[in-house]
Every structure is written in C-alpha cells, then in structure tokens.
Amino acid sequence: MRCLVPLLLLLPAAALADPFDDFRIPEHRVFSWNGSLSASGGHLERGSPYLEMQDGGGQGSLGTTASWLYDSDPRLTVFSLDAKVGGNRYGADLTDQDYTQTRRSRALSEQWTLSLRDRHYPWSAPLGLEFAIVTNGTYGQAWNKDQWSRPLGPGMSEDRRESDHTEQYDYRVIGGATLGAGRVRDATAVYDVSVLEDRLRHRGVLRGPLAVETRQRLAALIYHSSSYDLVLDRPGRWFWEDLIDILKRDDSYAETWDPAAALRVLEPYFGPNGLPASSFFPQSPVARQRGWFVGVASQAAYYATVHHDASSFFLQQTVNDTLQPPITYESATSGSSDGTLILVGPQLEWHRPLGLHWQADAFTSQMFPTRGKGGMSSRSSAWLYWLVTDRWLASLNGTHELTLARAESGTFANAAWAVRFGGSLSWFLENHLLLTVLAGTTQQDDLGGFGRDYSASLSLGYRFAGRLENPGLTGPIRVP
C-alpha cells in the first residue's frame, strides 16, 4: 500500500472528472448466418524400372455458423451456433519386383457448438442476473486398412492384412449464473471519440469542440463497429459513411476532409504499426471499463466421452509353394467416462477510468466446490494503465492465486499458490525511437515444488537519420 500512495499522487487532477460516467450502451440488434463449403484433392504417380508408386486422396468439409445479438443498457442476449462436417480419404500403392503394399484410410468428423448468454437488469436499481450455457460435441470415425505381400527367403513369402476402426464421441455442457449488485460497462468508445475529435481538430476538419449530442452518437456508432465487421464483407465503407454523416450534422464540421486527415484518423493509437487490426478504425490498446459489481456466481460443468475401437489381423505364409495355416485375431474395446463439477462463491470486480489517460481494474473470485472433500479456489488480480496516445503506454499488474484442499486429517492446507507481479513501459517517438521495457516476477508452490523466477527485457529501436527525395514531385524529407 505504501508503494501505491506516491503513484496515486501522480495522477492528474483531471482524473476527478470522469467523462466515462454518462456512457450508456446503445440498443442494437445483429443477425448473421453463413455457410461454407471446401474440397481439395491430389494424385501422385512415380515409376522406375524397379519401383512403382502412386498415392492420392481428397478431403472436404461443409459448415454453417449463425449468431444473433441483442444489446442494450438493461439487457444483453447472445446466441450462436457453429456446426461442421468433414471427411477425408487416402490411398497408396507401392510395388517393386518382390514387394507390394496397399494402404487405404478414410475419416469422418462432426463438430457442433451451441451457446447462449443473457444478462438482465430488470429494475432501476443496479441489481442484475446473468446466466450462460455452452454445449459442444465432437463425433469422429476412422477406418484404416493395410496389406503387405513380401518374400521372406528362398521358397518363403508372407501375406499380411491389418484393419482397424475407431469411433469416439465427446460432449460437454458448461453453464454459469451470477446474481449481484452493481454494473460494469465497456466505455472504450468514449476514449475513441476523444482521440478522433483531437485528430480531426488538428487536421482542421473540425473548427471547434463537438457538441455533446454528436459525441454520444459517435460513441454509440463506435460501440457498434464490431457488428459491421460481423455482417459485412467491406465494413469500413459502410462504417465511415455513417461516421461522416454524423460529423456533418455538427456545427463544428469544416468540410475540409482530405486523404491526409483520413489516414491520420486511421493510425493506431500507439507504435509504428500500419493500419488498425479491424482495417477500418483504430482500437484502444487499453479497455476502458467503468463500474463495479459484487455478487454470487455459480459454475457447473458436465463432460462425457464414449470410445470404441475394433481391429483385425491376418497373417499367412507360403513355404515351398505350400500355404501354411493362417494366424488371425480380432479385438474390440469400448469405454466411457463422465464427470460433473459444480462451484459456488462470491466475486467482486471494480473498474474505473481515472481521466482520459489512466485506467484501474481489479477482480477477485472465491469459488467453493459443492462435492468432494471440500476446498477453495481463489484468484485476485489488479491492473493500472497509463496511455498517452502516440507517445506513452505503461502498465502495472499483480495476481494472487490460492487453492485449498482438505487433507485426510480433515484440516485444510495449501494445495497450490502463486503470486505474480509485472509491468511494462513503452515510449514511441515518431520517426526516431521505440523503447520498451518489461519486468516481472513469479513465485509459486504446487505439487512440483516451490519456484521463483524473475524476468526483464529491454527493446530499443532508433533511427539515427533518414532522407527521402522525390525530384520534381515533393521537397526533400529528412529525419531528423
């Protein structure tokens, strides 16, 4: 705690004003249904006076995905379905003067995942309920056949055939529910609007500050930006048409938009990387969440596996043109397993943007199993970020994990624990320097024993000088 006091004193006075406080999640709906089909194949032949070989195969798959989302400040509902069927076939033949081998194989697989999540705040008081369920299954079959014919010596030869068939089905259901007080919102769009406005004002696209209503509409649009990427093949075109339309309604818009201004807006918030990952709008490297939540959470998981395996073997030898009695056997095995895990316990999270440049986050969860001998799983984490767009990015983080288990004597003891601390600092000076410093330490104790490690790294890239000349086109560009 003593170490945090000087750090907190460095926070700017502007942190007392919270521009993220009034952000509310805008209502929107998104639906998407896609299908995919793929197939490939190949064949290879090689020959010589002593050896002939050919092999080939093919594979294909058929899949579909569907998702539906309703998001608003009082409610979030997300449904998704993903299903895929695939198969492949392979064959190979090898022949020389005395030896032949034939191999055939094929496989079939089916996969599906179904998920549903619902978060609801039905009252004006910040009392919320959230539940989620994810279920998935995988079914696979494989067939293999191999056949050899080879000489063993003068007057002796051997024929061998092997085959096997495997079948496995795995499925699991994971569900959770949380009831508590408080509310956490992702208000990163507020910071994105601030950076957008600052860049447009420096480029002269805006004559002055944006109106409050314009900022709110832009924040809502940016919050929706991932939906454009989900539904549209070229989301940037549609997104920027809507964004510019919002800007044109503001009295500060100067009608001086040009390519240089567009590229300035598209630049990432930090570092010398090209266009943003989303390809149409930069993303903050730090999530700006706002609010707190305390409640009781429950988690339940069920899994099951069924496995079948069947194989056969045939071996027959020929001695002086006389067939010997064959050796054969067949085997089959089956097995299954399943399990259930139920955990219940309190959890607390707290998120606070401290002005535009600082972000603090904390989370703790204490989960208790409802079956078995008893015990507890505890995890607590805290983060502090500092971001100055185009120049500085720093972070501090710490995590504590603890697992308690009941011994045969009935008392509880530490089964495992771990403590981690780390931090990073990066400074970007355009066209000159990118400096990154990382440091961290971890201490842990588990079944493998006690361990402690430290790590540190320094990355420095510096451009001493540079020159760009385009005779008759532009003036020379020099660095520095």
C-alpha positions as CSV (number, residue, x, y, z in Angstrom):
1,M,0.0,0.0,0.0
2,R,2.9,2.4,0.7
3,C,4.1,1.9,-2.8
4,L,0.8,2.9,-4.3
5,V,0.5,6.2,-2.4
6,P,3.2,8.0,-4.4
7,L,1.9,6.6,-7.6
8,L,-1.6,7.8,-6.9
9,L,-0.3,11.2,-6.1
10,L,1.0,11.4,-9.7
11,L,-2.5,11.0,-11.2
12,P,-3.6,14.2,-12.9
13,A,-6.2,16.4,-11.2
14,A,-8.4,15.9,-14.3
15,A,-8.9,12.3,-13.1
16,L,-11.5,13.7,-10.8
17,A,-13.7,14.5,-13.8
18,D,-15.0,11.2,-15.3
19,P,-16.1,11.7,-19.0
20,F,-17.0,7.9,-19.0
21,D,-19.6,8.2,-16.3
22,D,-22.5,9.1,-18.5
23,F,-21.9,6.4,-21.2
24,R,-24.8,4.0,-21.7
25,I,-24.8,1.0,-24.0
26,P,-26.9,1.9,-27.2
27,E,-29.6,-0.5,-28.2
28,H,-28.9,-2.6,-31.3
29,R,-29.6,-6.0,-32.9
30,V,-27.3,-8.1,-35.1
31,F,-28.0,-11.3,-37.0
32,S,-25.7,-13.3,-39.2
33,W,-25.9,-16.7,-40.9
34,N,-23.1,-18.0,-43.0
35,G,-22.2,-21.3,-44.8
36,S,-19.0,-22.7,-46.1
37,L,-18.0,-25.5,-48.5
38,S,-14.5,-26.6,-49.3
39,A,-12.9,-29.5,-51.1
40,S,-9.4,-30.5,-52.3
41,G,-7.7,-33.5,-53.7
42,G,-4.5,-34.7,-55.3
43,H,-2.8,-37.6,-57.0
44,L,0.8,-38.6,-57.4
45,E,2.5,-41.2,-59.6
46,R,6.2,-42.2,-59.7
47,G,7.8,-45.0,-61.6
48,S,11.1,-46.6,-62.4
49,P,12.3,-50.0,-63.7
50,Y,12.5,-51.2,-60.1
51,L,9.7,-49.4,-58.3
52,E,6.2,-48.0,-59.0
53,M,4.3,-45.9,-56.5
54,Q,1.1,-43.9,-56.6
55,D,-1.0,-42.3,-53.9
56,G,-3.8,-39.8,-53.7
57,G,-6.6,-38.5,-51.7
58,G,-9.2,-35.9,-51.1
59,Q,-10.9,-34.0,-48.4
60,G,-13.9,-31.8,-47.9
61,S,-15.9,-30.0,-45.4
62,L,-19.3,-28.4,-45.0
63,G,-20.1,-25.9,-42.3
64,T,-22.5,-23.3,-41.1
65,T,-22.5,-20.6,-38.4
66,A,-25.3,-18.4,-37.1
67,S,-25.4,-15.8,-34.4
68,W,-28.0,-13.4,-33.0
69,L,-27.3,-10.5,-30.6
70,Y,-29.5,-8.0,-28.8
71,D,-27.5,-5.5,-26.8
72,S,-28.8,-2.5,-24.7
73,D,-28.1,-1.0,-21.4
74,P,-30.7,-3.1,-19.5
75,R,-30.2,-6.3,-21.4
76,L,-27.7,-8.4,-23.4
77,T,-28.7,-11.6,-25.2
78,V,-26.2,-13.5,-27.4
79,F,-27.0,-16.8,-29.2
80,S,-24.6,-18.6,-31.5
81,L,-24.4,-21.9,-33.4
82,D,-21.4,-23.4,-35.2
83,A,-21.6,-26.8,-37.0
84,K,-19.2,-28.5,-39.3
85,V,-18.9,-31.9,-41.1
86,G,-15.7,-33.0,-42.7
87,G,-14.2,-36.1,-44.2
88,N,-11.1,-37.3,-46.0
89,R,-9.9,-40.3,-48.0
90,Y,-6.4,-41.5,-48.8
91,G,-4.9,-44.4,-50.7
92,A,-1.4,-45.5,-51.6
93,D,0.1,-48.4,-53.7
94,L,3.7,-49.4,-53.7
95,T,5.1,-52.2,-56.0
96,D,8.6,-53.4,-56.7
97,Q,9.9,-56.7,-58.1
98,D,9.1,-58.7,-55.0
99,Y,7.1,-56.5,-52.7
100,T,3.7,-54.9,-52.8
101,Q,1.9,-52.7,-50.3
102,T,-1.6,-51.3,-50.3
103,R,-2.9,-48.7,-47.8
104,R,-6.4,-47.3,-47.6
105,S,-7.8,-44.9,-45.0
106,R,-10.8,-42.6,-44.5
107,A,-12.2,-40.5,-41.7
108,L,-15.3,-38.6,-40.9
109,S,-15.8,-35.9,-38.3
110,E,-18.7,-33.9,-37.0
111,Q,-18.5,-30.9,-34.7
112,W,-21.0,-28.6,-33.2
113,T,-21.1,-25.8,-30.6
114,L,-24.2,-24.1,-29.2
115,S,-24.0,-21.1,-26.8
116,L,-26.5,-18.8,-25.1
117,R,-25.8,-15.9,-22.8
118,D,-28.3,-13.5,-21.2
119,R,-27.6,-10.5,-18.9
120,H,-30.6,-8.6,-17.5
121,Y,-31.1,-5.6,-15.3
122,P,-34.9,-5.6,-14.9
123,W,-35.1,-2.8,-12.3
124,S,-33.9,0.8,-12.0
125,A,-31.7,-0.3,-9.1
126,P,-28.4,-1.9,-10.3
127,L,-29.4,-5.4,-9.5
128,G,-28.6,-7.9,-12.3
129,L,-28.8,-11.5,-13.2
130,E,-26.6,-13.2,-15.8
131,F,-26.5,-16.8,-17.0
132,A,-24.6,-18.5,-19.8
133,I,-24.5,-22.0,-21.2
134,V,-22.2,-23.6,-23.7
135,T,-22.6,-27.1,-25.1
136,N,-20.5,-28.8,-27.7
137,G,-19.9,-32.2,-29.2
138,T,-17.4,-33.9,-31.4
139,Y,-18.0,-37.2,-33.2
140,G,-15.3,-38.9,-35.2
141,Q,-14.7,-42.2,-37.0
142,A,-11.7,-43.5,-38.8
143,W,-11.0,-46.6,-40.9
144,N,-7.6,-48.0,-41.9
145,K,-6.6,-51.0,-44.0
146,D,-3.1,-52.1,-44.8
147,Q,-2.0,-55.1,-46.9
148,W,1.6,-56.4,-47.5
149,S,3.0,-59.2,-49.6
150,R,6.7,-59.8,-49.4
151,P,9.3,-62.6,-49.7
152,L,11.0,-63.9,-46.5
153,G,13.7,-66.0,-48.1
154,P,14.2,-68.8,-50.6
155,G,10.9,-70.6,-51.1
156,M,9.1,-68.4,-48.5
157,S,6.7,-65.5,-48.7
158,E,4.2,-63.7,-46.4
159,D,0.8,-62.1,-46.8
160,R,-0.4,-59.8,-44.1
161,R,-3.6,-57.7,-43.7
162,E,-4.5,-55.4,-40.9
163,S,-7.5,-53.2,-40.3
164,D,-8.9,-51.0,-37.5
165,H,-12.0,-48.9,-36.9
166,T,-12.1,-46.3,-34.2
167,E,-15.1,-44.2,-33.1
168,Q,-15.2,-41.5,-30.4
169,Y,-17.8,-39.1,-29.2
170,D,-17.1,-36.3,-26.8
171,Y,-19.6,-33.8,-25.5
172,R,-19.8,-31.4,-22.6
173,V,-22.1,-28.8,-21.1
174,I,-20.8,-25.8,-19.2
175,G,-23.1,-23.4,-17.5
176,G,-22.9,-20.5,-15.1
177,A,-25.1,-18.0,-13.3
178,T,-24.4,-14.8,-11.4
179,L,-26.7,-12.7,-9.2
180,G,-25.4,-9.4,-7.7
181,A,-25.4,-5.7,-7.4
182,G,-23.5,-3.1,-9.5
183,R,-22.9,-2.6,-13.1
184,V,-19.8,-2.7,-15.4
185,R,-19.9,-1.1,-18.8
186,D,-17.3,-1.1,-21.6
187,A,-16.9,2.6,-22.2
188,T,-13.9,2.4,-24.5
189,A,-15.8,4.2,-27.2
190,V,-15.7,7.4,-25.1
191,Y,-11.9,7.4,-25.4
192,D,-12.1,6.6,-29.1
193,V,-14.3,9.6,-29.6
194,S,-11.9,11.8,-27.7
195,V,-8.9,10.7,-29.9
196,L,-11.0,11.1,-33.1
197,E,-12.0,14.6,-32.2
198,D,-8.5,15.6,-31.2
199,R,-7.0,14.3,-34.5
200,L,-9.7,15.9,-36.6
201,R,-9.3,19.3,-34.9
202,H,-5.5,19.2,-35.5
203,R,-6.2,18.5,-39.2
204,G,-8.7,21.3,-39.5
205,V,-11.6,19.1,-40.2
206,L,-13.3,20.5,-37.1
207,R,-13.4,24.2,-36.3
208,G,-14.0,23.6,-32.6
209,P,-15.2,21.0,-30.0
210,L,-18.0,18.7,-30.9
211,A,-21.4,19.0,-29.3
212,V,-22.4,16.6,-26.5
213,E,-25.0,15.0,-28.7
214,T,-22.5,14.4,-31.5
215,R,-20.1,12.7,-29.1
216,Q,-22.9,10.5,-27.8
217,R,-23.9,9.4,-31.4
218,L,-20.2,8.8,-32.3
219,A,-19.7,6.7,-29.2
220,A,-22.7,4.6,-30.0
221,L,-21.5,4.1,-33.6
222,I,-18.0,3.1,-32.5
223,Y,-19.5,0.7,-29.9
224,H,-21.4,-0.9,-32.8
225,S,-18.3,-1.2,-35.1
226,S,-17.7,-4.9,-34.4
227,S,-21.2,-5.6,-35.7
228,Y,-20.2,-4.0,-39.1
229,D,-17.3,-6.4,-39.2
230,L,-19.5,-9.4,-38.4
231,V,-22.2,-8.8,-41.1
232,L,-20.4,-7.0,-43.9
233,D,-17.5,-8.0,-46.2
234,R,-16.3,-4.4,-46.5
235,P,-17.3,-2.9,-43.2
236,G,-15.1,0.1,-43.4
237,R,-17.0,1.7,-46.3
238,W,-20.4,1.4,-44.5
239,F,-18.9,2.5,-41.1
240,W,-17.2,5.6,-42.4
241,E,-20.2,6.7,-44.4
242,D,-22.3,6.6,-41.2
243,L,-19.5,8.3,-39.2
244,I,-19.0,11.2,-41.7
245,D,-22.8,11.6,-41.8
246,I,-22.9,12.2,-38.0
247,L,-20.0,14.6,-38.2
248,K,-21.7,16.7,-41.0
249,R,-24.6,17.4,-38.7
250,D,-22.3,19.1,-36.1
251,D,-21.8,22.9,-36.4
252,S,-18.0,22.4,-36.0
253,Y,-17.6,20.4,-39.2
254,A,-15.5,22.4,-41.6
255,E,-16.0,20.4,-44.9
256,T,-12.2,20.1,-45.2
257,W,-11.9,16.3,-45.2
258,D,-9.0,15.0,-47.2
259,P,-6.9,11.8,-47.6
260,A,-4.3,13.0,-45.1
261,A,-6.9,13.6,-42.5
262,A,-8.4,10.1,-43.1
263,L,-5.0,8.4,-42.8
264,R,-4.3,10.4,-39.6
265,V,-7.6,9.1,-38.1
266,L,-6.8,5.5,-39.1
267,E,-3.4,5.5,-37.5
268,P,-3.1,3.2,-34.5
269,Y,-3.1,4.8,-31.0
270,F,0.5,3.6,-30.3
271,G,3.5,2.4,-32.1
272,P,4.7,2.3,-35.7
273,N,2.3,-0.3,-36.9
274,G,0.3,0.2,-40.1
275,L,-3.5,0.2,-40.3
276,P,-5.5,-1.0,-37.3
277,A,-6.3,-4.7,-37.0
278,S,-10.0,-4.1,-37.7
279,S,-8.9,-2.4,-41.0
280,F,-11.4,0.5,-40.7
281,F,-11.0,2.0,-37.2
282,P,-8.1,2.1,-34.7
283,Q,-8.7,0.4,-31.3
284,S,-7.5,1.5,-27.9
285,P,-4.8,-0.9,-26.5
286,V,-6.5,-0.5,-23.1
287,A,-10.1,-1.4,-22.4
288,R,-11.9,1.5,-20.7
289,Q,-14.4,-0.2,-18.5
290,R,-16.4,1.7,-15.9
291,G,-18.4,0.4,-12.8
292,W,-18.4,-2.2,-10.1
293,F,-20.1,-5.5,-9.4
294,V,-20.4,-7.8,-6.4
295,G,-22.4,-10.9,-6.3
296,V,-22.6,-14.7,-6.0
297,A,-21.5,-16.8,-9.0
298,S,-22.1,-20.5,-9.8
299,Q,-20.4,-22.6,-12.4
300,A,-21.3,-26.1,-13.4
301,A,-19.7,-28.4,-16.0
302,Y,-20.5,-31.9,-17.3
303,Y,-18.4,-33.9,-19.7
304,A,-18.7,-37.4,-21.2
305,T,-16.6,-39.5,-23.5
306,V,-17.5,-42.7,-25.4
307,H,-14.8,-44.6,-27.3
308,H,-15.0,-47.8,-29.4
309,D,-12.1,-49.5,-31.1
310,A,-12.1,-52.6,-33.3
311,S,-9.2,-54.2,-35.1
312,S,-8.4,-57.3,-37.1
313,F,-5.2,-59.1,-38.1
314,F,-4.5,-61.8,-40.8
315,L,-1.1,-63.4,-41.4
316,Q,-0.3,-66.3,-43.8
317,Q,2.9,-67.6,-45.0
318,T,3.8,-69.7,-48.0
319,V,6.7,-72.3,-47.7
320,N,7.8,-74.1,-50.9
321,D,4.5,-73.2,-52.7
322,T,2.5,-74.6,-49.7
323,L,0.1,-72.4,-47.8
324,Q,0.6,-72.5,-44.0
325,P,-2.3,-72.3,-41.6
326,P,-3.2,-68.6,-41.2
327,I,-2.9,-66.6,-38.0
328,T,-5.9,-64.4,-37.3
329,Y,-7.3,-62.5,-34.4
330,E,-10.0,-59.8,-33.9
331,S,-10.4,-57.5,-30.9
332,A,-12.8,-54.8,-29.8
333,T,-12.8,-52.5,-26.9
334,S,-15.3,-49.9,-25.6
335,G,-15.1,-47.4,-22.8
336,S,-16.8,-44.4,-21.4
337,S,-16.3,-41.8,-18.8
338,D,-18.1,-38.7,-17.5
339,G,-17.8,-36.2,-14.7
340,T,-19.5,-33.3,-13.0
341,L,-18.1,-30.2,-11.4
342,I,-20.1,-27.5,-9.5
343,L,-18.6,-24.4,-8.0
344,V,-20.2,-21.6,-6.0
345,G,-18.7,-18.5,-4.5
346,P,-18.6,-14.7,-4.3
347,Q,-16.9,-12.5,-6.8
348,L,-16.1,-8.8,-7.0
349,E,-14.9,-6.6,-9.8
350,W,-14.1,-2.8,-10.0
351,H,-13.2,-0.7,-13.0
352,R,-12.5,3.0,-13.1
353,P,-11.1,5.3,-15.8
354,L,-9.1,7.9,-14.0
355,G,-9.4,10.6,-16.6
356,L,-8.6,10.0,-20.3
357,H,-5.1,8.7,-19.7
358,W,-5.4,6.4,-16.6
359,Q,-7.4,3.1,-16.1
360,A,-7.6,1.0,-13.0
361,D,-9.1,-2.5,-12.8
362,A,-9.5,-5.1,-10.0
363,F,-11.1,-8.5,-9.8
364,T,-11.4,-11.2,-7.1
365,S,-13.2,-14.5,-7.0
366,Q,-13.5,-17.2,-4.3
367,M,-15.1,-20.5,-5.6
368,F,-16.0,-23.5,-3.4
369,P,-16.8,-27.0,-4.8
370,T,-20.1,-28.4,-3.7
371,R,-18.9,-32.0,-4.0
372,G,-16.0,-34.0,-2.7
373,K,-13.9,-33.4,0.4
374,G,-14.1,-29.6,0.1
375,G,-11.7,-26.8,-0.6
376,M,-11.5,-23.4,-2.2
377,S,-10.0,-21.8,-5.3
378,S,-9.2,-18.1,-5.0
379,R,-8.0,-15.6,-7.7
380,S,-7.4,-11.9,-7.3
381,S,-5.9,-9.5,-9.9
382,A,-5.3,-5.8,-10.2
383,W,-4.1,-3.6,-13.2
384,L,-3.1,0.0,-13.6
385,Y,-2.6,1.5,-17.1
386,W,-1.4,4.8,-18.4
387,L,-1.9,5.8,-22.0
388,V,-1.0,8.9,-23.8
389,T,-1.9,8.4,-27.5
390,D,1.0,8.4,-29.9
391,R,3.6,8.7,-27.1
392,W,3.4,6.6,-23.9
393,L,1.9,3.3,-22.8
394,A,2.6,1.8,-19.3
395,S,1.0,-0.9,-17.2
396,L,1.4,-2.5,-13.7
397,N,-0.3,-5.7,-12.8
398,G,-0.4,-8.2,-10.0
399,T,-2.2,-11.6,-9.5
400,H,-2.6,-13.9,-6.5
401,E,-3.9,-17.4,-6.8
402,L,-4.6,-19.9,-4.0
403,T,-6.0,-23.4,-3.9
404,L,-7.0,-25.1,-0.6
405,A,-7.7,-28.8,-0.2
406,R,-8.9,-30.9,2.7
407,A,-6.3,-33.4,3.9
408,E,-7.1,-36.9,5.2
409,S,-7.0,-35.5,8.8
410,G,-9.9,-33.2,7.9
411,T,-7.9,-29.9,8.0
412,F,-7.4,-27.6,5.1
413,A,-3.9,-26.9,3.7
414,N,-2.5,-25.1,0.7
415,A,-2.5,-27.3,-2.3
416,A,-1.0,-24.6,-4.6
417,W,-0.4,-20.9,-4.6
418,A,1.1,-18.3,-6.9
419,V,1.9,-14.6,-6.8
420,R,2.8,-12.6,-9.9
421,F,3.8,-9.0,-10.5
422,G,4.8,-7.3,-13.7
423,G,5.0,-4.1,-15.5
424,S,5.8,-2.5,-18.9
425,L,6.7,0.9,-20.2
426,S,6.9,1.9,-23.9
427,W,7.8,5.2,-25.4
428,F,7.2,6.0,-29.1
429,L,8.9,9.0,-30.7
430,E,7.7,9.1,-34.3
431,N,10.5,8.5,-36.9
432,H,13.1,8.2,-34.2
433,L,12.6,5.8,-31.3
434,L,10.5,2.9,-29.9
435,L,11.7,2.0,-26.4
436,T,10.0,-0.9,-24.5
437,V,10.9,-2.1,-21.0
438,L,9.3,-5.2,-19.4
439,A,9.9,-6.7,-16.0
440,G,8.1,-9.4,-13.9
441,T,8.4,-11.9,-11.2
442,T,6.5,-15.0,-10.2
443,Q,6.6,-17.1,-7.0
444,Q,4.6,-20.3,-6.8
445,D,4.3,-23.6,-4.8
446,D,2.5,-26.6,-6.1
447,L,2.9,-30.4,-6.4
448,G,6.1,-29.7,-8.4
449,G,7.7,-27.8,-5.5
450,F,8.5,-24.2,-4.8
451,G,9.7,-22.0,-7.6
452,R,10.7,-18.4,-8.1
453,D,11.7,-16.6,-11.3
454,Y,12.4,-13.1,-12.5
455,S,12.4,-11.7,-16.0
456,A,13.3,-8.4,-17.6
457,S,13.7,-7.2,-21.2
458,L,14.7,-4.1,-23.0
459,S,13.9,-3.3,-26.6
460,L,15.3,-0.3,-28.3
461,G,14.9,0.7,-31.9
462,Y,16.4,4.1,-33.1
463,R,16.6,5.7,-36.5
464,F,19.6,8.0,-36.5
465,A,19.0,9.6,-39.8
466,G,16.9,9.3,-42.9
467,R,16.2,11.1,-46.1
468,L,13.5,10.8,-48.8
469,E,13.8,12.7,-52.1
470,N,11.3,12.9,-54.9
471,P,12.8,15.2,-57.5
472,G,10.2,17.3,-59.3
473,L,7.4,15.9,-57.1
474,T,7.9,16.9,-53.5
475,G,10.5,18.6,-51.4
476,P,13.1,16.5,-49.5
477,I,12.0,14.8,-46.3
478,R,14.7,14.5,-43.6
479,V,14.9,12.6,-40.3
480,P,15.8,14.3,-38.0
